[in-house]
Amino acid sequence: MTTVDGEGAERLDEIAAIHARLRADAAALDDAAAREATELPGWSRGHVLTHLGDLARAFARQARYALEGRTVEVYDGGRPGRDASIERGAGRPAAELRDALEDGLTQLEKAWARLGPDDWSLPCAYRDADLLATQLCWWREAHIHYADLGTGYRPEEWGDALGAHLVGYLLPRLPAARTTVLLSADTARRWEYGAGAPTTVHGTQNTLAAWLAGRSAAQLPKAYGSTDSLPELGSWP
C-alpha cells in the first residue's frame, strides 16, 4: 500500500511553500507582464498560469473522486480539452489569471487535506495510477512551470530531492540506442540509460535536471565520450 511517509510529508510541505511563492509572484504581475513570452515556445505567462490553475483543479478532482471510489478523466475532453482551455484562458487580464490560479491551488489544498496517509494509494485516472502519482506530477509541474514564469525563480533553486527525482523521471527522454551516463558533480549520483556507444554527461544535479526538462540553467552540462555533443532528447515520458 502506498502511504505518505516522512519523505512524502516533506514533499507536501515543499509544495505548500511553492504555492505561497507562486501566489506572491502572481500578485505582482500586471496585464502587460502577463502577456510577456516565456521560454516555452508559443506560451506567455498567461499560458503558464492558466495551465497551473487547470492542472491543480484537475488533480483536486482526481482526489475527490478517488475518495468516493470513482475515477474521472483528468481533463474534460482529454488532451484536446486541456489545450483548448489553456489557449482560451491565456489572454485573460492579470487579475482573472490570479483568481483562476488561486481557485486551482485552493481546490487542490482542500482536496489533499481530506486525504489520510493511506489514501494516496487510491486509484485514479491519471495514468491509471494512484493519487501519489498526482502528487509527484504536481511536485514536478509546480516547480518547473514556476521557473518558466521568469519572475526570478530558477532551476538552480530546486532542492536535492526534486533534482534527483527529475533526473530519474526524465531518463526515458534519452536515446535508447546510445548509452548515456549522467554524473552529478555536486551530489556524486550516477544514472545510466540506453545501450550502445557510451557518452558521459557531466554537470550539477540541477543542471542535468533542467537540461532533461528542456529548461535553461546558468550552464549546460558537458558531454564526453563517443561524441562530445549532448544527446538529442525525445518526448516527455
Salt bridges, closest charged atoms under 4 A:
GLU7 OE2 - ARG11 NH1 3.62
GLU14 OE2 - HIS143 NE2 2.81
GLU36 OE1 - ARG45 NH1 2.86
ASP54 OD1 - ARG57 NH2 2.95
GLU68 OE1 - ARG70 NH2 2.50
ASP76 OD1 - ARG61 NH1 3.04
ASP83 OD1 - ARG79 NE 3.37
ASP83 OD1 - ARG82 NH1 2.37
GLU87 OE1 - HIS47 NE2 3.35
GLU102 OE1 - ARG23 NE 2.64
ASP103 OD2 - ARG57 NH1 2.98
GLU109 OE2 - HIS19 ND1 2.73
GLU109 OE2 - ARG23 NH1 2.92
GLU141 OE1 - HIS51 NE2 2.99
GLU141 OE1 - HIS145 NE2 3.14
ASP148 OD2 - HIS145 ND1 2.83
ASP148 OD2 - ARG215 NH2 2.70
GLU156 OE1 - ARG154 NE 3.57
GLU157 OE1 - ARG21 NH1 3.06
ASP160 OD1 - ARG189 NH1 2.85
GLU192 OE1 - ARG190 NH2 3.08
